[in-house]
Amino acid sequence: MFNSVSYSKEAQNYYESTYASTPINSDNKVARSIKKGDNLWNIAKEHLKKEDASNAEILDMMYKIAKLNNKSSIEAANNLDVNEIIYLPGKNKPSSSNNPVENAFDVSQKINDIIVPKGDATYNQKALYRLQNIKNIPQDLYKEHAQAGVGYWDKTLSDKNNKFVISKSTSYSPVIYTGLSVIKKENNNPYGKTEGQMYIEVDKQGQVKDICFEVPGVNISDTSFDYQLDRDGNLYKHTGFFDRYEKIGQLPAEQYQNLINQAQEYFDNNVK
């Protein structure tokens, strides 16, 4: 525990009377990893992004953070351990369901807030920090991120203006095509930075077996694709061990079937 902030009985009474019965909107909530030296006052002040925030405004944000994290008091919410994950209220904004590309980057930022160090750091420092903090990504955030990736690729593949870098993979007994790599480059520049990548794996009949993909804006695993979606709508995350994945959820057909169909079309048009 670091830098606890004292509170008065009056403040606790204010919390109970004002916030205990007030539901806090958890939509767009932001995950934050606790660093050495953090306390709830400073976190609340930082989250307000307002240099001249009054003490009352900062206290209000502290109460909201406590409520959002299911804490019964300011004291309980201020029990902060290094690397602990807490949630901060997100901005009230319209649903981004109509903009899946923007939504994918937004959710990726939530993960970056956990696995990317603040301030300047060397490449090795960033890599070590990421490895140390991957375990702090909540399971529900993994699922939200994977779903955002499904939405991103559904939208991206359906946009006929996008130009992809496509390559085929083969097996050799006998020689048959077994998959297709699809890479989206920023601004459709074939020599530019990779925005996102997916791999379409098919069975012996050439039917889509599963799709492995990255979500633009973050790279969680160095050794393989971060997520996998099978043709039954099961979502998996990479475990960090070679090509091993573990299930994190299942999507209703309307959320994934169009993507599977588009992946099949891309495979058929580029391989068969």
Beta strands, then each sheet from edge to edge (+ up, - down):
strand 1: 30-33
strand 2: 85-88
strand 3: 164-172
strand 4: 175-185
strand 5: 194-202
strand 6: 208-213
strand 7: 227-230
strand 8: 234-238
strand 9: 245-250
sheet 1: 1+ 2-
sheet 2: 3+ 4- 5+ 6- 7+ 8- 9+
end
